[in-house]
Amino acid sequence: MSDDEINAAMADAMGWRKEDGVYVWTANGIDCTCDELWDWVNDLNAMHLAEKSLNMQQWRIYLMHLATFMQDICHATAKEKAKAYLKTLGKWKEAQP
């Protein structure tokens, strides 16, 4: 997946939707807006918030996915975390040849 495809898939996984030209998501019952998608591929803070959305079973699967391509999962890049997150939720798409 390209960086743009990863960010779009992350937005979808996080429940973002586009309304009237802005991105909207709901947190604690409050609609939040942003003019553009977050950059989950390059932003560890955005990935930290995504990780918080995982339940314990998903967290174990997420760590398993990270471990398949990282020997030191504590130092995974935002992109590596996004890939593992999307794989955990079944939203990762392999590149077509």
N, C-alpha and C positions, 0 to 999 in steps of 0.2 A: 504494500500500500504506500502511496505517496504521503508526504507530510500533510497535505491538504485533506486527503482522504482519511488519514488517521484523526486529524482534528475534527472533521465532520462526524466520524463514527463516535468519537469521544463525546461530542456534543449530544448526539442522539442517545448514547448510553447514559448520559447524565440527565436526560430528560429536557434538554433545551429544545425550543421550538422558535420559529421565526414568525413574528407578527408585526405587521405594519412597518417592515423594514428594519426592525431591531430583533435581537435574540432575547428570548424570555425563558427563565427557569424559575421554579418555585422552591424556596428554602424556608422551612419553618412556617409554612402557610402564607408566605409573602412572595409576591411576584417580583423578581429582580430582572433588570434589563442591562443589555450591553450592546453597543453598536456593531461589534465584531466578535467573532469567536475567540475564545481563549486559545493560547498556543500550547496545548498540552504536550506537544512534541518537544518543546524547548523549555518548558517552565516546570521546574520541580515543585513549586508551590501549588500550581494547578493540579499536578499529579497527586500531591499530598492530600488535597481535598477529595480527589476521586478515590484514593485508597480508603479514606474514611467512610465511603459509601458501601464498602464491601462487608458482608456478614462474615462470621467466623469460617463457615464452610468455603465461601468464595475466597477468603483470605488465604486459606491453605492451598487452594488451586492456583491462585495468583502467585504465591511464592514458588510453587512447583514450576510454573511456566517461566518465572524469572530465572530459576536455577538451571533451566535447560540451556540458556545462552549466556549466563553470567556465573563465574566462579565466586565472585564476591558480590552478592546481591545488595549489600549495603551501599555499594557505589554505582548502582545502576543509573544510567542516564534517564532523563525524562522520556525520551523516545522508547527506550527499552521497557520502562514501566508502562507506558501507554500500550505497547504491543502486548505485554503480559496481561494487562487489564482487559483489553479487547478479546484476547484469547479466552480469558476466564469467563467472560460473558457470552462467548460464542459469536462475537461480532468481527473477528479478524478475518480478512479475505486475503488469501495468498495471491501474489501477482500472477497474472495470466501470461504465458509465453507468447 
